[in-house]
Amino acid sequence: MSVRAQAKVGDAAAAIDTPALVIDLDAMERNIARMAVFARERGLRLRPHAKTHKSADIARLQCAAGAVGVCVQKVSEAEALADGGVADLYLSNEVIAEGKLARVAALARRVRLALAVDSALGIDRLARAVAHAGSEVEVFVEVEVGQGRCGVTPVEAGRLARQVVAHPGLSFAGLQAYHGGAQHLRSAAEREAAIRHAVGAASAARAAVTSLGVACPLVTGAGTGSFVFEAASGIYGELQAGSYVFLDRDYADNEPAPGAPAFEHALFVATQVLSRSAAHAVVDAGHKSHAIDSGLPRVWRRDDIEFANGGDEHGILRLRHGASGKLPGLGERLWLVPGHCDPTVNLHDHYVGLRGGLDAGTVESVWPVTARGCVT
Ligand SMILES: Cc1ncc(COP(=O)(O)O)c(C=O)c1O
C-alpha cells in the first residue's frame, strides 16, 4: 500500500493533514544559497551530506546551486539517489560486506562514485568487486581525527593510500577527515579546538601519503557545526556539511561560529491539538513523527510553551513557568522544530513543501523521502 501524502499541490497550509513533515521552501533555498556562496567565495568544493534529507529533489537543488555532488552514508541510499537522477555520489562510510561491495561496484557503472575505506581488507574486497564489475571507484582513506569512530592513524593512511593505487579500477581521491564529535560542542571555541586537532591529524596523514610518492588530491570533511574552521584550515578542499539545509533545534542551540552564514529553520513537523485540559494541550505528534535522540522539538515561535514527551503519538504542551500566553485550543495548529533532522526525515514518506511562509503559505511540492528506510 502506498502511503497517502498529507497534502496536495495548491493546498493552503491550513489544509495539511497532521502530523506532516513540512519544508519552508523559501528558508531552505536561502540556506542552500548561503552555503553555496560560502564555499564558492573560499574556492572550496561543496559536497553536502544527503543523509540529512535522503531526497533526490533536494540533492538536485544543491547541485544546481553549485555542489559538486552529494555524500551518502549507505549503499542503499546511494542506489536510491542514483535512481532519482543524482549522478555524482560519495559514500563517505566504510563498506565491508562483499555483497554490498558488489552493489557499490555495479552502481559505479551508472554514476560517478567514491567510497571511504579504513582497512586493507576493505580495499582488497572493493578491488575484487570492481574488477568483477568492470567499473571504477574513487577511494578516500579515512583518517581518525578525534571522534574515536572510524578511520586510521596518519601513518596507516599512507600505507592504505599506497595499497589503493596498486589496484587498477581504484583511484586514490584523497583523505576523509570528518570529526563527528566536534559538531555539537556548544561553544564555538570548543569546536575550533577540536577541529585544530583534526587539521593536525589530516595534515600528518597527507604528509604520510605524499612521502610514499602518492599524490593526495583532496582532503574532505566538515559538518554544520564546524565547517567554518575546516574552511579556514588551508588543508580541507571540500566541505560535507548536511544539516545546514534544514537547521534542526540541536544545531540552533550551538553558539554560532564567527563568520558562519545565518541558517534558518526550514524543516518542521506540522501538528495540531487533539485534546485539551485546563493545564495542558495534547498534540498529534509524538516520537513516531520526530526523533528524540537529540532532545525534544521546540514549538516554533511559541517560546512560552514547553513540549513534553507524550509517547509515540502525542506531545504534551504546557505553558512555561511565569509565561503569560494562552495554551492553543482544540484543533489549533502548531509547527515543531525537530531536535535532530536526519532521523526525523527517516520517519516520513513525504515532504510537503510550502511557499510563502508557514502559516500563510501554499503547498508547492510534495516530494517523496527518496531514501527513506535505506539503512543497509
Ligand atoms: C561523514 C560525514 N560527513 C558529513 C556529515 C554532515 O554533518 P551535519 O549533518 O552535522 O552537517 C556527517 C553527519 O553525520 C557525516 O557522517
The ligand as an ORCA input file, in Angstrom:
! r2SCAN-3c Opt
* xyz 0 1
  C      30.946     11.658      7.123
  C      30.003     12.767      7.403
  N      30.163     13.933      6.758
  C      29.329     14.966      6.953
  C      28.256     14.869      7.826
  C      27.315     16.036      7.925
  O      27.171     16.553      9.156
  P      25.995     17.538      9.571
  O      24.693     16.946      9.186
  O      26.171     17.576     11.011
  O      26.246     18.820      8.864
  C      28.070     13.683      8.544
  C      26.983     13.563      9.527
  O      26.839     12.666     10.297
  C      28.961     12.600      8.313
  O      28.800     11.421      8.958
*
